[in-house]
Amino acid sequence: MIIVHVAEYASGGIATYLKNVISFQLKEKNIDKVILINSKRSSESIEFDSPKFVHVVYGYKRGVKGILKLLNLRKQIESWNPDIVHFHSSFAGIVRFDYLFKSPKYKVVYCAHGWSFTQKNKGRINKFIYSKVEFLLSRKTDLIINISNDEMRKAINEGLPSDKMKVIYNSIPNESEKFDVENPFLKSTKNLLFIGRFDEQKGLDFLLNNVDFKSKNVSLAVIGDSVLGDTSFENLDDSYVNFLGWKNNKYIDSYIELCDAVIIPSRWEGFGLVALEAMKNKRMVLCSDVGGLSEIVEQGKTGFKFKPESKIEINNQINKFSQMTKKEIKRFGENGYSKFITKYNNDDLCNELQNSYQKLIL
């Protein structure tokens, strides 16, 4: 079997997803080659030391020229004579427009990693257009993967074909390697860690502009950087906030081990891999009650949830966290770990994806 993965900006959660899935696929005996195609711009380094892996990058920037480059990827994809082509994200899925005029010989799999018609920064007309485009392109898609039950419900409500859809949760490997990293937190504080893009979706601007960490005696460390450049911060001089920049994914577990909890203030979220990263490392989660995060985090058991963009609720939940004892925080982390190893087992979910591929080509 030859598999081609096509992505736009391979960063953040999508990059993590691709690394994990491709790593699993390269070990499978019935897979002969795995090709990854993603933009050179705004993408993380994704490389594997395997003769079965091929990585192709293309020059790309969102806009008319970028869309034309995406449409031109079909020739390159077909040069590999693949069995499965798996598109990741709405923009990468634009390639399917060409299939409306000439059907491909391979099977087409698509995962939006968060439907564009659910994004809060889009107007009603734009959401309507995105919904109709997704419906049109679904005609030339053999399997549509949703990363949470919430995502699937929303897709069905928009009229996408339920018979082509299934839920396969994102996941991450249970194994991790620990490194000595500099502790980014202040002494004698409760410690929160943010990991992600500095884009509107992830809500870091909302967090920084509405929470006074000093008054709560909470130290915040921030891992990430801007990709889309659609946010701004007012509290950049806060001594209780430490910006660490992008970090290689292999160091993430080591930083999570240093915090008390991970915070995810997303405005919308298809899934939320960072929550699993926290749970794998036995850390509690504070997050917006949206999308896949609503399914992953259990209020009062594995973490605290707050209404997205609610200044009152996010401050209330951080206050509750700041007043917890170390023993209480540890119990939340243990509960999260138990849920992680039972519901989000990486090998099980990667096998489910592989079995779905296999059924398509039989």
DAURTA-V131280 format. One record per backbone hydrogen bond with DSSP energy under -0.5 kcal/mol. CO is the residue of the C=O (numbers start at 1). NH is the residue of the N-H. If there is no record, write none. Layout:
CO,NH + CO,NH
This chain:
1,32 + 1,33 + 2,83 + 2,84 + 3,35 + 4,86 + 5,37 + 6,88 + 8,10 + 8,39 + 9,11 + 10,44 + 11,14 + 11,15 + 12,16 + 13,17 + 14,18 + 15,19 + 16,20 + 17,21 + 18,22 + 19,23 + 20,24 + 21,25 + 22,26 + 23,27 + 24,27 + 25,28 + 28,31 + 30,32 + 33,3 + 34,54 + 35,5 + 36,56 + 37,7 + 38,58 + 40,43 + 48,50 + 50,53 + 52,34 + 54,36 + 54,56 + 56,38 + 58,40 + 63,67 + 64,68 + 65,69 + 66,70 + 67,71 + 68,72 + 70,73 + 71,74 + 72,75 + 72,76 + 73,77 + 74,78 + 75,79 + 77,80 + 78,81 + 83,107 + 84,4 + 85,87 + 85,109 + 86,6 + 87,89 + 87,111 + 88,8 + 89,93 + 91,94 + 92,95 + 93,96 + 94,97 + 95,98 + 96,99 + 96,100 + 97,100 + 98,101 + 98,102 + 107,85 + 107,109 + 108,142 + 108,143 + 109,87 + 110,145 + 111,89 + 112,90 + 115,118 + 116,119 + 119,122 + 123,127 + 124,128 + 125,129 + 126,130 + 127,131 + 128,132 + 129,133 + 130,134 + 131,135 + 132,136 + 133,137 + 134,138 + 135,139 + 136,139 + 137,140 + 138,141 + 143,110 + 143,145 + 144,146 + 144,166 + 145,112 + 146,168 + 147,170 + 148,152 + 149,153 + 150,154 + 151,155 + 152,156 + 153,157 + 154,158 + 155,160 + 156,159 + 161,164 + 162,165 + 164,144 + 166,146 + 166,168 + 179,181 + 186,189 + 190,192 + 190,219 + 191,260 + 191,261 + 192,221 + 193,263 + 194,223 + 197,199 + 199,202 + 199,203 + 199,204 + 200,203 + 201,267 + 201,268 + 203,207 + 204,208 + 205,209 + 206,210 + 207,210 + 207,211 + 211,213 + 212,216 + 213,217 + 213,218 + 214,217 + 217,190 + 219,192 + 220,242 + 221,194 + 221,223 + 222,224 + 222,244 + 222,245 + 223,196 + 225,198 + 235,238 + 238,241 + 240,220 + 241,243 + 242,222 + 242,244 + 245,224 + 248,251 + 249,252 + 251,255 + 252,256 + 253,257 + 254,258 + 255,258 + 255,259 + 256,259 + 260,284 + 261,193 + 262,286 + 264,288 + 269,292 + 272,275 + 272,276 + 273,277 + 274,278 + 275,279 + 276,280 + 277,281 + 278,283 + 279,282 + 284,262 + 285,304 + 286,264 + 287,306 + 288,290 + 290,293 + 290,294 + 291,294 + 291,295 + 292,295 + 292,296 + 293,297 + 297,299 + 298,301 + 298,302 + 298,303 + 302,285 + 303,300 + 303,301 + 304,287 + 306,289 + 307,310 + 309,311 + 310,314 + 311,315 + 312,316 + 313,317 + 314,318 + 315,319 + 316,320 + 317,321 + 318,322 + 319,323 + 321,324 + 325,329 + 326,330 + 327,331 + 328,332 + 329,333 + 330,334 + 331,335 + 332,336 + 333,337 + 334,338 + 335,339 + 336,340 + 337,341 + 338,342 + 339,343 + 339,344 + 340,344 + 344,172 + 345,349 + 346,350 + 347,351 + 348,352 + 349,353 + 350,354 + 351,355 + 352,356 + 353,357 + 354,358 + 355,359 + 356,360 + 357,361 + 358,362
